[in-house]
């Protein structure tokens, strides 16, 4: 089993990035755009036999409000193992576990 690291510190930078310092001293930085692009929820990833959200045809209204997809409205802890974001377009299904974030940082 791979060694698991936990966040020691999580802050938002002046540039609007989420920065995590891990228990082994490693530091990761994530832009909101990147976090939304790797959203682990079933809808975004296309699990359960659905087409990944990124590949669906969007409506004109969705194009007009696309910038809201990468605006973080809220961050909530999920137990002691993850965080979840509420995005400007209302999407809030992704659970970003610490191992998931570490593997992407």
MMTF fields as JSON, N, C-alpha, C and O atoms, coordinates in Angstrom:
{
  "mmtfVersion": "1.0.0",
  "mmtfProducer": "UNKNOWN",
  "numBonds": 419,
  "numAtoms": 420,
  "numGroups": 105,
  "numChains": 1,
  "numModels": 1,
  "chainsPerModel": [1],
  "groupsPerChain": [105],
  "chainIdList": ["A"],
  "bondAtomList": [4, 2, 8, 6, 12, 10, 16, 14, 20, 18, 24, 22, 28, 26, 32, 30, 36, 34, 40, 38, 44, 42, 48, 46, 52, 50, 56, 54, 60, 58, 64, 62, 68, 66, 72, 70, 76, 74, 80, 78, 84, 82, 88, 86, 92, 90, 96, 94, 100, 98, 104, 102, 108, 106, 112, 110, 116, 114, 120, 118, 124, 122, 128, 126, 132, 130, 136, 134, 140, 138, 144, 142, 148, 146, 152, 150, 156, 154, 160, 158, 164, 162, 168, 166, 172, 170, 176, 174, 180, 178, 184, 182, 188, 186, 192, 190, 196, 194, 200, 198, 204, 202, 208, 206, 212, 210, 216, 214, 220, 218, 224, 222, 228, 226, 232, 230, 236, 234, 240, 238, 244, 242, 248, 246, 252, 250, 256, 254, 260, 258, 264, 262, 268, 266, 272, 270, 276, 274, 280, 278, 284, 282, 288, 286, 292, 290, 296, 294, 300, 298, 304, 302, 308, 306, 312, 310, 316, 314, 320, 318, 324, 322, 328, 326, 332, 330, 336, 334, 340, 338, 344, 342, 348, 346, 352, 350, 356, 354, 360, 358, 364, 362, 368, 366, 372, 370, 376, 374, 380, 378, 384, 382, 388, 386, 392, 390, 396, 394, 400, 398, 404, 402, 408, 406, 412, 410, 416, 414],
  "bondOrderList": [1, 1, 1, 1, 1, 1, 1, 1, 1, 1, 1, 1, 1, 1, 1, 1, 1, 1, 1, 1, 1, 1, 1, 1, 1, 1, 1, 1, 1, 1, 1, 1, 1, 1, 1, 1, 1, 1, 1, 1, 1, 1, 1, 1, 1, 1, 1, 1, 1, 1, 1, 1, 1, 1, 1, 1, 1, 1, 1, 1, 1, 1, 1, 1, 1, 1, 1, 1, 1, 1, 1, 1, 1, 1, 1, 1, 1, 1, 1, 1, 1, 1, 1, 1, 1, 1, 1, 1, 1, 1, 1, 1, 1, 1, 1, 1, 1, 1, 1, 1, 1, 1, 1, 1],
  "groupList": [{"groupName": "UNK", "atomNameList": ["N", "CA", "C", "O"], "elementList": ["N", "C", "C", "O"], "formalChargeList": [0, 0, 0, 0], "bondAtomList": [1, 0, 2, 1, 3, 2], "bondOrderList": [1, 1, 2], "singleLetterCode": "X", "chemCompType": "L-PEPTIDE LINKING"}],
  "groupTypeList": [0, 0, 0, 0, 0, 0, 0, 0, 0, 0, 0, 0, 0, 0, 0, 0, 0, 0, 0, 0, 0, 0, 0, 0, 0, 0, 0, 0, 0, 0, 0, 0, 0, 0, 0, 0, 0, 0, 0, 0, 0, 0, 0, 0, 0, 0, 0, 0, 0, 0, 0, 0, 0, 0, 0, 0, 0, 0, 0, 0, 0, 0, 0, 0, 0, 0, 0, 0, 0, 0, 0, 0, 0, 0, 0, 0, 0, 0, 0, 0, 0, 0, 0, 0, 0, 0, 0, 0, 0, 0, 0, 0, 0, 0, 0, 0, 0, 0, 0, 0, 0, 0, 0, 0, 0],
  "groupIdList": [1, 2, 3, 4, 5, 6, 7, 8, 9, 10, 11, 12, 13, 14, 15, 16, 17, 18, 19, 20, 21, 22, 23, 24, 25, 26, 27, 28, 29, 30, 31, 32, 33, 34, 35, 36, 37, 38, 39, 40, 41, 42, 43, 44, 45, 46, 47, 48, 49, 50, 51, 52, 53, 54, 55, 56, 57, 58, 59, 60, 61, 62, 63, 64, 65, 66, 67, 68, 69, 70, 71, 72, 73, 74, 75, 76, 77, 78, 79, 80, 81, 82, 83, 84, 85, 86, 87, 88, 89, 90, 91, 92, 93, 94, 95, 96, 97, 98, 99, 100, 101, 102, 103, 104, 105],
  "secStructList": [7, 7, 7, 7, 7, 7, 3, 3, 3, 3, 3, 3, 7, 6, 6, 1, 7, 3, 3, 3, 3, 3, 6, 6, 1, 7, 3, 3, 3, 3, 7, 2, 2, 2, 2, 2, 2, 6, 7, 7, 1, 2, 2, 2, 2, 6, 7, 6, 6, 7, 7, 7, 4, 4, 4, 1, 7, 7, 7, 2, 2, 2, 2, 2, 6, 4, 4, 4, 4, 4, 7, 3, 3, 3, 3, 3, 3, 3, 6, 6, 6, 3, 3, 3, 3, 3, 3, 6, 6, 1, 7, 7, 7, 7, 3, 3, 3, 2, 2, 2, 2, 2, 2, 6, 7],
  "xCoordList": [0.834, 0.0, 0.88, 1.858, 0.527, 1.302, 1.162, 0.123, 2.234, 2.202, 1.221, 1.205, 0.417, -0.555, -0.085, 0.387, -0.222, 0.171, -1.072, -2.042, -1.031, -2.155, -1.75, -0.571, -2.721, -2.388, -2.073, -2.753, -1.03, -0.643, -1.184, -1.538, -1.24, -1.704, -2.381, -1.897, -3.488, -4.21, -4.548, -5.241, -4.053, -4.279, -4.635, -4.428, -5.168, -5.443, -4.41, -4.198, -3.767, -2.735, -3.373, -4.567, -2.575, -3.054, -3.493, -4.328, -2.939, -3.306, -4.58, -5.045, -5.153, -6.39, -6.206, -7.158, -4.998, -4.728, -4.879, -4.655, -5.258, -5.284, -3.918, -3.468, -3.264, -1.937, -2.023, -2.6, -1.44, -1.426, 0.016, 0.805, 0.347, 1.624, 1.294, 0.45, 1.979, 1.699, 2.607, 3.626, 2.222, 2.939, 4.39, 5.195, 4.728, 6.121, 6.906, 8.063, 6.288, 6.963, 6.705, 7.015, 6.147, 5.832, 4.767, 3.878, 4.85, 3.852, 3.226, 3.917, 1.897, 1.146, 0.339, -0.072, 0.116, -0.691, -1.677, -1.307, -2.934, -3.996, -4.782, -5.212, -4.969, -5.833, -7.281, -7.531, -8.237, -9.633, -9.98, -10.763, -9.404, -9.665, -9.213, -9.911, -8.033, -7.536, -8.426, -8.779, -8.787, -9.623, -10.943, -11.411, -11.543, -12.814, -12.583, -13.414, -11.469, -11.205, -10.992, -11.205, -10.576, -10.351, -11.432, -11.242, -12.563, -13.64, -13.886, -14.149, -13.803, -13.91, -15.333, -15.504, -16.352, -17.718, -18.077, -17.463, -19.066, -19.485, -19.956, -19.687, -20.655, -21.146, -19.999, -20.028, -18.997, -17.872, -16.961, -16.391, -16.818, -15.916, -16.574, -15.887, -17.901, -18.579, -18.669, -18.734, -18.673, -18.832, -20.303, -21.152, -20.607, -21.983, -22.547, -23.762, -21.673, -22.134, -22.557, -23.108, -22.312, -22.677, -21.488, -20.339, -21.775, -20.722, -20.133, -20.887, -18.785, -18.205, -18.772, -18.955, -19.049, -19.665, -18.897, -19.501, -17.591, -16.776, -17.052, -16.723, -17.646, -17.862, -19.305, -19.653, -20.149, -21.538, -21.689, -20.913, -22.662, -22.971, -23.618, -24.5, -23.174, -23.71, -24.665, -24.579, -25.559, -26.53, -25.904, -24.841, -26.568, -26.101, -26.025, -25.067, -27.008, -26.999, -25.79, -25.169, -25.455, -24.299, -23.001, -22.073, -22.939, -21.746, -21.635, -20.544, -22.748, -22.749, -22.308, -21.704, -22.6, -22.258, -21.074, -20.852, -20.325, -19.214, -18.183, -17.598, -17.948, -16.954, -17.295, -16.402, -18.565, -18.964, -18.516, -18.433, -18.228, -17.815, -16.513, -16.251, -15.702, -14.421, -14.356, -13.275, -15.497, -15.557, -15.946, -17.032, -15.06, -15.331, -16.17, -15.753, -17.348, -18.257, -18.09, -18.254, -17.763, -17.669, -16.764, -16.714, -16.063, -15.234, -15.662, -15.718, -15.962, -16.406, -15.535, -15.149, -15.225, -14.545, -15.518, -16.717, -14.986, -15.754, -15.057, -14.036, -15.61, -14.941, -13.551, -13.336, -12.611, -11.21, -10.385, -9.155, -11.063, -10.348, -10.467, -9.874, -11.221, -11.446, -12.031, -12.355, -12.159, -12.894, -13.809, -13.603, -14.824, -15.759, -15.969, -15.99, -16.123, -16.319, -17.744, -18.353, -18.269, -19.48, -19.017, -18.422, -19.298, -18.853, -19.928, -21.091, -19.548, -20.448, -21.655, -22.67, -21.557, -22.702, -23.574, -24.501, -23.274, -24.073, -23.57, -24.071, -22.599, -22.081, -21.406, -20.596, -21.742, -21.151, -21.032, -21.09, -20.87, -20.874, -19.498, -19.409, -18.431, -17.102, -16.551, -16.61, -16.018, -15.329, -13.851, -13.464, -13.042, -11.609, -10.879, -10.61, -10.558, -9.875, -8.427, -7.883, -7.814, -6.405, -5.519, -4.667, -5.666, -4.833, -5.065, -4.121, -6.311, -6.616, -5.892, -5.242, -5.997, -5.327, -3.812, -3.136, -3.286, -1.836, -1.355, -0.301, -2.12, -1.705, -1.77, -1.136, -2.531, -2.653, -1.818, -1.896, -1.021, -0.237, 1.223, 2.023],
  "yCoordList": [-1.18, 0.0, 1.245, 1.324, 2.209, 3.437, 4.24, 4.22, 4.943, 5.778, 6.927, 7.541, 7.21, 8.289, 9.503, 9.384, 10.648, 11.893, 12.71, 12.678, 13.437, 14.281, 15.734, 16.067, 16.603, 18.028, 18.563, 18.251, 19.373, 20.033, 21.459, 22.014, 22.04, 23.411, 23.546, 23.012, 24.254, 24.522, 26.01, 26.492, 26.731, 28.176, 28.556, 27.785, 29.749, 30.33, 31.41, 32.284, 31.346, 32.322, 33.608, 33.641, 34.664, 35.932, 35.776, 36.542, 34.792, 34.534, 33.706, 33.44, 33.292, 32.527, 31.028, 30.314, 30.536, 29.105, 28.506, 29.179, 27.243, 26.52, 25.864, 25.113, 26.152, 25.589, 24.667, 25.017, 23.487, 22.505, 22.141, 21.832, 22.182, 21.643, 20.307, 20.224, 19.259, 17.889, 17.479, 18.118, 16.403, 15.929, 15.533, 15.461, 15.277, 14.943, 16.172, 16.047, 17.368, 18.593, 19.013, 20.144, 18.131, 18.464, 19.556, 19.583, 20.455, 21.505, 21.401, 21.207, 21.534, 21.472, 22.75, 23.359, 23.15, 24.324, 23.967, 23.331, 24.377, 24.02, 25.269, 26.026, 25.485, 26.573, 26.093, 24.892, 27.004, 26.593, 25.903, 24.953, 26.376, 25.768, 24.313, 23.445, 24.056, 22.684, 21.813, 20.697, 22.326, 21.543, 21.169, 20.04, 22.094, 21.778, 20.769, 19.889, 20.892, 19.987, 18.544, 17.625, 18.329, 16.959, 16.527, 15.563, 17.225, 16.888, 15.379, 14.812, 14.727, 13.274, 12.716, 11.502, 13.558, 13.036, 12.191, 12.317, 11.343, 10.43, 11.179, 10.753, 12.29, 13.065, 13.607, 13.51, 14.172, 14.756, 13.696, 13.908, 12.572, 11.525, 10.542, 9.747, 10.587, 9.714, 8.271, 7.357, 8.062, 6.691, 6.313, 7.156, 5.102, 4.582, 4.59, 4.666, 4.511, 4.408, 5.701, 5.684, 6.829, 8.106, 8.722, 8.351, 9.655, 10.382, 11.409, 12.099, 11.534, 12.549, 13.927, 14.282, 14.699, 16.007, 16.9, 17.675, 16.793, 17.643, 17.409, 18.261, 16.282, 15.962, 16.131, 15.762, 16.681, 16.894, 18.21, 19.141, 18.297, 19.539, 20.479, 20.076, 21.728, 22.684, 23.661, 23.914, 24.191, 25.152, 26.547, 26.779, 27.466, 28.853, 29.453, 30.161, 29.188, 29.698, 29.161, 29.9, 27.896, 27.325, 27.983, 28.166, 28.332, 29.016, 30.398, 30.811, 31.106, 32.451, 32.424, 33.383, 31.356, 31.28, 30.355, 29.961, 30.01, 29.07, 29.543, 28.72, 30.845, 31.359, 30.994, 30.918, 30.77, 30.412, 29.004, 28.669, 28.178, 26.806, 26.727, 25.724, 27.764, 27.729, 28.735, 29.032, 29.253, 30.134, 29.297, 28.719, 29.241, 28.476, 29.337, 30.424, 28.846, 29.566, 29.131, 29.93, 27.853, 27.322, 26.09, 25.334, 25.907, 24.717, 24.122, 24.815, 22.826, 22.156, 20.925, 20.231, 20.657, 19.401, 18.24, 18.375, 17.108, 15.866, 14.921, 14.316, 14.805, 14.028, 14.577, 15.788, 13.659, 14.063, 13.61, 13.646, 13.181, 12.571, 13.322, 12.899, 14.426, 15.081, 16.471, 16.894, 17.177, 18.441, 18.397, 17.62, 19.25, 19.354, 20.824, 21.662, 21.126, 22.497, 22.687, 21.764, 23.886, 24.304, 25.347, 26.36, 25.085, 25.943, 26.968, 26.793, 28.024, 29.111, 28.704, 29.4, 27.584, 27.109, 26.143, 25.543, 25.993, 25.135, 23.711, 22.96, 23.32, 21.954, 21.733, 22.553, 20.613, 20.343, 18.858, 18.462, 18.038, 16.585, 15.965, 14.841, 16.661, 16.065, 16.05, 17.053, 14.914, 14.788, 14.571, 13.556, 15.539, 15.531, 14.979, 15.712, 13.69, 13.072, 13.548, 14.006, 13.43, 13.83, 13.028, 13.629, 11.691, 10.955, 11.414, 11.477, 11.732, 12.22, 13.536, 13.694, 14.485, 15.759, 15.598, 16.224, 14.767, 14.559, 13.981, 14.373, 13.05, 12.446, 13.435, 13.222, 14.51, 15.53, 16.773, 17.756, 16.739, 17.914, 17.672, 18.568],
  "zCoordList": [0.0, 0.0, 0.0, 0.743, -0.832, -0.926, 0.364, 1.024, 0.699, 1.89, 1.668, 0.601, 2.668, 2.548, 3.338, 4.469, 2.733, 3.367, 3.648, 2.89, 4.742, 5.117, 5.0, 5.122, 4.765, 4.709, 6.099, 7.077, 6.16, 7.397, 7.384, 8.424, 6.192, 6.044, 4.686, 3.688, 4.651, 3.41, 3.418, 4.313, 2.413, 2.327, 0.898, -0.039, 0.756, -0.562, -0.809, 0.031, -1.964, -2.297, -2.808, -3.105, -2.908, -3.458, -4.91, -5.392, -5.603, -7.003, -7.117, -8.225, -5.981, -6.004, -6.126, -6.439, -5.885, -5.934, -4.546, -3.54, -4.499, -3.239, -3.066, -3.931, -1.947, -1.687, -0.477, 0.553, -0.623, 0.469, 0.785, -0.108, 2.079, 2.543, 3.192, 4.085, 2.726, 3.151, 4.3, 4.563, 4.984, 6.17, 5.896, 6.824, 4.641, 4.308, 3.851, 3.449, 3.909, 3.509, 2.072, 1.699, 1.259, -0.128, -0.163, 0.689, -1.142, -1.303, -2.678, -3.677, -2.719, -3.97, -4.118, -3.13, -5.37, -5.653, -6.76, -7.747, -6.592, -7.532, -7.922, -7.052, -9.203, -9.651, -9.607, -9.708, -9.459, -9.517, -10.841, -10.863, -11.922, -13.233, -13.263, -13.787, -12.692, -12.658, -11.775, -12.153, -10.598, -9.693, -10.348, -10.198, -11.067, -11.733, -12.859, -13.082, -13.562, -14.691, -14.256, -15.047, -13.014, -12.53, -11.549, -10.807, -11.536, -10.606, -10.63, -11.691, -9.471, -9.433, -9.413, -9.301, -9.516, -9.426, -10.649, -11.709, -10.483, -11.555, -12.79, -13.913, -12.596, -13.736, -14.58, -15.807, -13.932, -14.667, -15.27, -16.34, -14.605, -15.082, -16.037, -16.678, -16.138, -17.083, -16.622, -17.444, -15.312, -14.816, -14.842, -15.135, -14.551, -14.586, -15.994, -16.177, -16.995, -18.376, -19.027, -20.127, -18.372, -18.975, -19.696, -19.456, -20.568, -21.273, -20.312, -19.626, -20.24, -19.361, -19.667, -20.832, -18.632, -18.775, -19.748, -20.49, -19.746, -20.609, -22.089, -22.915, -22.438, -23.84, -24.282, -25.403, -23.422, -23.785, -24.54, -24.321, -25.409, -26.11, -25.096, -24.337, -25.091, -24.133, -24.812, -26.013, -24.021, -24.537, -24.587, -24.012, -25.275, -25.344, -23.948, -23.64, -23.101, -21.728, -20.958, -20.194, -21.151, -20.459, -20.927, -20.139, -22.194, -22.704, -22.051, -21.658, -21.935, -21.328, -19.864, -19.383, -19.166, -17.744, -17.466, -16.321, -18.491, -18.328, -17.312, -16.608, -17.221, -16.275, -14.824, -13.98, -14.535, -13.172, -12.797, -11.615, -13.803, -13.525, -12.744, -12.079, -12.815, -12.114, -10.971, -10.465, -10.569, -9.398, -8.183, -8.135, -7.218, -6.008, -5.075, -4.675, -4.734, -3.845, -2.388, -1.466, -2.2, -0.847, -0.84, -1.81, 0.256, 0.472, 1.805, 2.821, 1.787, 3.013, 3.265, 2.324, 4.538, 4.844, 4.683, 4.93, 4.268, 4.198, 5.168, 4.84, 6.339, 7.377, 7.613, 7.643, 7.78, 7.935, 6.739, 6.78, 5.669, 4.552, 3.226, 2.234, 3.186, 1.894, 2.077, 3.187, 0.939, 0.888, -0.327, -1.259, -0.291, -1.413, -1.721, -0.82, -2.991, -3.445, -3.935, -4.476, -3.741, -4.434, -5.43, -5.063, -6.688, -7.781, -8.118, -7.754, -8.804, -9.145, -9.958, -9.954, -10.657, -11.443, -10.642, -11.186, -9.341, -8.479, -8.351, -7.514, -9.151, -9.088, -7.74, -7.304, -7.072, -5.754, -5.451, -4.287, -6.468, -6.269, -6.054, -5.559, -6.408, -6.324, -4.909, -4.199, -4.506, -3.219, -3.529, -4.109, -3.132, -3.417, -2.203, -1.251, -2.23, -1.091, -1.054, -2.059, 0.121, 0.236, -0.707, -1.363, -0.818, -1.778, -3.23, -4.018, -3.578, -4.924, -5.181, -6.214, -4.245, -4.436, -4.471, -5.287, -3.593, -3.582, -4.904, -5.406, -5.472, -6.744, -7.905, -8.939, -7.739, -8.786, -8.494, -9.23, -7.431, -7.071, -7.203, -6.936]
}
